[in-house]
């Protein structure tokens, strides 16, 4: 942490530009745009909290892209994910009170009274719930949490499928860890805190993949077989050398009122797991599903059977994708991504809201990618599904045309060309 004067000098020097290159995996020219963002938030902090002259720290947490393992984490399955170069950044300093004052550009100020760290029903699905939850979980571990001020800005668009909520939880966890916990929590623990804050305080029954990818960073293979001790491996996959671009395409559909659609997926999968005397589907084999198809369909329903098939096949596929990355076998990787997209469409059925006829924005985005790529690259639904985004791996020689025609159909700014960020949630300075 540094005084305002020290921070201003640091931000203008070569050492900080090098820090940006390290965090974002970019060249010196690209680093300058990241420098400008941190200059902006330090200036914003000074204006918003003009009476706070304490030393400030700078922090960042990235959005994430799901590469493989669509809806596998909540069944103790395997996933492959990556942190991206879109992130939430913040400047923070102690304020000498018992309040957290968290200002987010575009959203305004949220104030949390640290004397009240219990979940609040009227805060469900709000930013306040996540801040309160992260502070409460740090306090549960015996750390004395005092008041602090935060000024933040985000390039992770809400509802983009890049998990702005997980990035926000990771950012808050990194700040708390640095200010009060002597950085005792590792990246995995911060991710687990984020999941609990979202489950208990925010009220969303999410898995752990989003938080883990944001907190750990880079290409990350995660095996959730042991719920409290997931196996995490950074995969040394040189995506920049593949000749493809990673595109996240916004279908321009809303996630509003879809909580039940998301909740139905783990509920139906667990119903099939219970058929086999298990709590989750991990450990059920495809032959068991085939041998018991009639009984499963009768007791659990057809969609539950299909979703169970998706999980069992997708869980194996996520492991194969990680192995293709380790071997730098990009052709095999693309084939597996295409298979994943097909499975989500046919078995998992999370590309359109049930019963929706006119509004099938995600399916339309998938159709556009299919027609434009014409057998090259790969594409799939991205994240939770039903609304939001799809993912495409596009040959670089096709990128300009692909982006132009996608945006002609879906709107300007709907096709985001991203890079994989090597660093997860981090104290920047």
C-alpha positions in Angstrom: 0.0 0.0 0.0 1.1 3.5 -0.7 0.3 7.1 0.0 -1.5 9.0 -2.8 1.7 10.7 -3.8 3.7 7.5 -3.8 1.0 5.7 -5.8 0.9 8.5 -8.4 4.6 8.2 -8.9 4.5 4.4 -9.1 1.7 4.4 -11.7 3.7 6.7 -14.0 6.8 4.5 -13.9 8.2 1.5 -15.9 7.8 -0.9 -13.0 4.0 -0.5 -13.1 3.8 -1.0 -16.8 5.8 -4.3 -16.3 3.4 -5.3 -13.6 0.5 -4.8 -16.1 2.3 -7.0 -18.7 2.7 -9.7 -16.1 -0.9 -9.6 -14.9 -2.7 -9.3 -18.2 -0.2 -11.3 -20.4 0.1 -8.4 -22.8 2.8 -6.4 -24.6 4.2 -3.0 -23.5 1.9 -1.1 -25.9 -1.3 -2.9 -24.7 -0.1 -2.5 -21.0 -0.7 1.3 -21.3 -4.5 1.0 -21.5 -4.4 -1.0 -18.3 -2.2 1.6 -16.6 -4.8 4.2 -17.6 -7.6 2.3 -15.8 -5.6 2.2 -12.5 -4.8 5.9 -12.8 -8.5 6.5 -13.3 -9.6 4.6 -10.2 -7.0 6.2 -7.9 -8.2 9.6 -9.1 -11.8 8.5 -8.6 -11.0 7.3 -5.1 -9.4 10.7 -4.2 -12.5 12.5 -5.4 -15.1 10.2 -3.8 -13.3 9.8 -0.5 -11.5 13.1 -0.3 -11.2 13.0 3.5 -9.6 9.5 3.5 -5.8 10.2 3.4 -4.8 6.7 4.4 -2.5 4.6 2.3 -4.3 2.9 -0.6 -3.9 -0.5 -2.3 -4.8 -1.5 -5.8 -6.6 -4.8 -6.6 -8.0 -6.8 -9.5 -10.1 -9.9 -10.2 -10.8 -11.2 -13.7 -13.9 -12.5 -15.3 -13.8 -16.1 -16.4 -14.7 -18.1 -19.5 -15.9 -21.7 -19.2 -13.9 -23.8 -21.6 -15.3 -27.3 -20.8 -17.6 -28.9 -18.3 -20.9 -27.2 -18.8 -22.9 -27.7 -15.6 -20.6 -30.4 -14.2 -19.2 -28.6 -11.1 -22.3 -29.0 -9.0 -22.2 -32.7 -9.5 -18.6 -33.0 -8.2 -17.4 -33.2 -11.8 -14.5 -31.8 -13.8 -14.2 -28.5 -15.5 -11.7 -26.5 -17.7 -11.9 -22.8 -17.3 -9.8 -19.7 -18.0 -9.5 -16.2 -16.6 -9.8 -13.4 -19.2 -8.5 -9.9 -19.7 -11.7 -8.3 -18.6 -11.7 -7.6 -14.9 -13.0 -5.6 -11.9 -10.3 -3.3 -10.4 -10.4 -1.3 -7.2 -8.5 1.2 -5.0 -9.1 0.6 -1.3 -8.0 2.1 2.0 -9.0 1.8 5.7 -11.4 4.5 6.8 -11.3 4.2 10.6 -15.0 3.3 11.0 -17.1 0.2 11.3 -18.5 0.6 7.8 -17.5 -0.7 4.4 -18.2 2.1 1.8 -18.0 0.5 -1.6 -18.4 2.7 -4.7 -18.8 1.0 -8.1 -18.8 3.1 -11.2 -22.1 3.0 -12.9 -23.8 1.5 -9.8 -23.1 4.0 -7.0 -22.3 3.6 -3.3 -23.1 0.5 -1.2 -22.6 0.9 2.6 -22.3 -2.1 4.9 -22.5 -1.9 8.7 -20.0 -4.3 10.1 -22.0 -4.7 13.3 -24.5 -6.7 11.2 -22.9 -9.7 9.5 -25.8 -12.0 9.3 -27.6 -12.7 6.0 -30.4 -10.3 5.3 -33.5 -11.5 3.4 -34.1 -8.1 1.8 -30.5 -8.0 0.5 -30.8 -11.2 -1.5 -29.5 -10.9 -5.1 -27.8 -7.5 -4.4 -24.2 -6.3 -4.3 -24.6 -5.6 -0.6 -25.2 -9.3 0.1 -21.9 -10.3 -1.5 -19.9 -7.6 0.4 -21.5 -8.5 3.7 -21.1 -12.2 3.0 -17.4 -12.0 2.2 -16.8 -9.8 5.3 -18.7 -12.2 7.5 -16.8 -15.2 6.2 -13.5 -13.6 6.9 -14.6 -12.6 10.4 -15.7 -16.2 11.0 -12.1 -17.2 10.6 -11.1 -15.0 13.6 -10.0 -11.9 11.7 -11.0 -8.4 13.0 -12.6 -6.7 10.0 -12.8 -2.9 10.2 -14.2 -0.3 7.9 -12.7 0.6 4.6 -13.4 2.6 1.4 -13.4 1.2 -2.1 -13.6 2.8 -5.5 -14.1 0.2 -8.3 -14.7 -0.1 -12.0 -15.5 -3.1 -14.1 -15.0 -4.2 -17.7 -16.8 -7.5 -17.0 -20.3 -6.7 -18.2 -23.1 -7.9 -16.0 -25.0 -10.8 -17.6 -22.1 -11.4 -20.1 -21.6 -15.0 -19.1 -18.1 -14.0 -17.9 -19.2 -14.2 -14.3 -19.1 -10.6 -13.0 -20.4 -11.9 -9.6 -17.5 -14.3 -9.1 -15.1 -11.6 -10.1 -16.7 -9.2 -7.6 -16.5 -11.8 -4.8 -12.9 -12.6 -5.6 -12.0 -8.9 -5.6 -13.7 -8.3 -2.3 -12.0 -11.4 -0.9 -8.5 -10.2 -2.1 -9.1 -6.8 -0.5 -10.2 -8.2 2.8 -7.3 -10.7 2.7 -4.8 -7.9 2.2 -6.2 -5.3 4.6 -7.0 -7.6 7.6 -5.9 -11.2 7.1 -2.2 -10.8 6.3 -2.9 -12.6 3.0 -3.5 -15.8 4.9 -6.2 -17.0 2.5 -5.0 -18.7 -0.7 -6.8 -18.5 -4.0 -8.8 -21.7 -3.4 -10.0 -20.5 0.0 -11.1 -17.1 -1.4 -13.0 -18.9 -4.2 -14.8 -21.1 -1.6 -15.7 -18.0 0.4 -17.1 -16.5 -2.8 -19.3 -19.5 -3.4 -20.6 -19.5 0.1 -21.3 -15.8 0.0 -23.3 -16.3 -3.2 -25.2 -19.3 -1.9 -26.0 -18.1 1.6 -26.1 -14.3 1.4 -26.9 -13.6 -2.3 -29.3 -16.6 -2.5 -28.1 -18.2 -5.8 -27.3 -21.9 -5.8 -24.1 -21.7 -7.8 -21.3 -24.2 -8.1 -17.6 -23.3 -7.5 -16.2 -23.2 -11.0 -16.7 -19.4 -11.6 -15.1 -18.3 -8.4 -12.2 -20.8 -8.8 -11.4 -19.6 -12.3 -11.4 -16.0 -11.3 -9.4 -16.5 -8.2 -6.7 -18.9 -9.5 -6.3 -17.5 -13.0 -4.9 -18.8 -16.3 -6.2 -22.1 -17.9 -7.3 -24.1 -14.9 -8.5 -27.7 -14.8 -10.5 -28.5 -11.7 -11.7 -31.8 -10.4 -14.4 -31.4 -7.7 -14.6 -35.1 -6.7 -13.5 -34.1 -3.2 -15.9 -31.2 -2.5 -13.8 -29.5 0.2 -10.5 -30.2 -1.4 -10.8 -29.8 -5.2 -7.8 -30.8 -7.3 -6.6 -27.7 -9.3 -4.1 -27.7 -12.1 -2.9 -24.9 -14.2 -2.8 -26.2 -17.8 0.2 -24.8 -19.8 -1.8 -24.3 -23.0 -0.3 -21.7 -25.3 -3.6 -20.5 -26.8 -2.0 -17.5 -28.4 -0.1 -19.8 -30.7 -3.1 -21.7 -32.0 -4.1 -19.2 -34.8 -7.5 -18.8 -33.3 -9.3 -16.0 -31.4 -11.5 -16.6 -28.4 -14.9 -14.8 -28.9 -17.6 -14.4 -26.4 -20.8 -13.5 -28.2 -23.6 -11.7 -26.4 -27.0 -12.9 -27.6 -28.6 -9.8 -26.1 -31.0 -11.8 -24.0 -31.6 -11.3 -20.3 -30.9 -13.6 -17.4 -33.8 -12.0 -15.4 -36.3 -14.5 -13.9 -34.2 -17.5 -14.9 -33.3 -18.7 -11.4 -35.7 -21.6 -11.5 -34.4 -22.7 -14.9 -30.8 -22.8 -13.5 -31.9 -24.5 -10.3 -33.8 -27.2 -12.2 -30.6 -28.5 -13.7 -28.8 -29.6 -10.5 -32.1 -30.6 -9.0 -32.9 -33.0 -11.8 -29.4 -34.4 -12.0 -29.5 -35.1 -8.2 -32.8 -36.8 -8.7 -31.1 -39.3 -11.1 -28.2 -39.6 -8.6 -30.7 -40.5 -5.9 -32.0 -43.3 -8.2 -28.5 -44.8 -7.8 -28.3 -44.1 -4.0 -26.0 -41.1 -4.5 -26.1 -37.4 -3.7 -24.4 -36.4 -6.9 -24.0 -38.0 -10.3 -20.2 -38.3 -10.1 -19.3 -41.9 -10.2 -22.4 -43.0 -12.3 -21.2 -44.5 -15.6 -22.9 -44.3 -19.0 -23.6 -48.0 -19.1 -25.5 -47.7 -15.8 -27.7 -45.0 -17.4 -28.3 -47.1 -20.4 -29.1 -50.2 -18.4 -31.6 -48.3 -16.2 -33.0 -45.9 -18.8 -36.6 -47.2 -18.4 -36.6 -46.9 -14.6 -34.9 -43.5 -14.6 -37.4 -42.1 -17.2 -40.3 -43.4 -15.2 -39.2 -42.2 -11.8 -37.3 -39.0 -12.7 -38.6 -37.9 -16.1 -37.2 -37.8 -19.6 -35.4 -34.5 -19.2 -33.7 -35.6 -16.0 -32.4 -38.7 -17.8 -31.1 -36.6 -20.7 -29.4 -34.2 -18.4 -27.8 -37.1 -16.6 -26.4 -38.4 -19.9 -25.0 -34.9 -20.6 -23.2 -34.8 -17.2 -21.6 -38.3 -17.5 -20.3 -37.6 -21.0 -19.4 -34.0 -20.4 -17.4 -34.9 -17.3 -15.2 -37.3 -19.2 -14.9 -34.7 -22.1 -13.7 -31.9 -19.7 -10.8 -34.2 -18.7 -10.0 -34.9 -22.3 -10.0 -31.2 -23.1 -7.5 -30.5 -20.4 -5.3 -33.3 -21.7 -5.5 -31.9 -25.2 -4.3 -28.6 -23.8 -1.4 -30.3 -22.0 -0.4 -31.9 -25.3 -1.0 -28.8 -27.3 -3.3 -30.9 -29.6 -5.6 -28.1 -30.7 -7.4 -30.2 -33.4 -8.5 -32.6 -30.7 -9.4 -29.7 -28.4 -11.7 -28.1 -31.0 -13.4 -31.5 -31.7 -14.2 -31.8 -28.0 -15.5 -28.2 -27.8 -17.9 -29.0 -30.7 -19.1 -32.1 -28.9 -19.7 -30.2 -25.7 -21.8 -27.7 -27.6 -23.9 -30.4 -29.2 -24.4 -32.1 -25.8 -25.6 -28.9 -24.1 -28.1 -28.4 -27.0 -29.4 -31.9 -27.2 -29.1 -33.4 -23.7 -28.7 -30.6 -21.2 -31.2 -28.4 -23.0 -29.9 -25.1 -21.7 -29.9 -23.1 -24.9 -33.5 -21.9 -24.8 -36.0 -21.3 -22.0 -38.6 -24.1 -21.9 -41.7 -23.2 -23.8 -40.2 -20.1 -25.4 -41.1 -19.9 -29.1 -40.3 -16.4 -30.3 -37.3 -15.7 -28.0 -34.5 -18.1 -28.8 -31.6 -15.7 -28.8 -28.9 -18.2 -27.7 -30.0 -20.7 -30.3 -29.9 -18.0 -33.0 -26.4 -17.0 -31.9 -25.3 -20.6 -32.1 -26.9 -20.9 -35.6 -25.0 -17.8 -36.8 -21.7 -19.2 -35.5 -22.4 -22.5 -37.2 -23.2 -20.9 -40.5 -20.3 -18.4 -40.5 -17.6 -20.9 -39.3 -18.8 -23.5 -41.8 -17.1 -26.5 -40.1 -14.0 -24.5 -38.9 -13.2 -23.6 -35.3 -15.8 -24.5 -32.7 -18.7 -23.0 -30.8 -20.9 -23.8 -27.8 -23.2 -22.3 -25.3 -21.3 -20.5 -22.6 -21.9 -20.7 -18.9 -25.3 -21.3 -17.3 -27.2 -21.0 -20.6 -30.8 -20.1 -21.4 -29.8 -16.5 -22.0 -26.6 -14.5 -22.3 -23.6 -15.7 -24.3 -22.0 -18.3 -26.5 -18.3 -19.0 -27.0 -16.5 -19.4 -30.3 -13.0 -20.3 -31.3 -12.5 -18.5 -34.6 -9.6 -18.9 -37.0 -7.8 -15.5 -37.1 -8.1 -15.2 -40.8 -11.9 -15.3 -40.5 -12.1 -13.1 -37.4 -12.8 -9.7 -39.0 -15.6 -11.1 -41.2 -17.0 -13.2 -38.4 -17.1 -10.3 -36.0 -18.7 -8.0 -38.6 -21.4 -10.4 -39.6 -22.2 -11.4 -36.0 -22.6 -7.8 -35.0 -24.7 -7.0 -38.0 -27.1 -9.6 -36.8 -26.9 -9.2 -33.0 -25.8 -5.6 -32.6 -22.7 -3.5 -32.4 -20.4 -4.6 -29.5 -22.0 -8.1 -29.2 -18.8 -10.0 -30.2 -16.0 -9.7 -27.6 -12.6 -10.8 -28.7 -10.7 -11.8 -25.5 -7.4 -13.1 -24.3 -6.5 -15.5 -21.5 -5.1 -13.7 -18.5 -2.4 -15.6 -16.7 -3.0 -14.1 -13.2 -6.2 -14.5 -11.1 -7.4 -12.3 -8.2 -4.4 -10.2 -7.2 -3.1 -7.4 -5.1 -1.7 -5.1 -7.8 0.1 -2.6 -5.6 
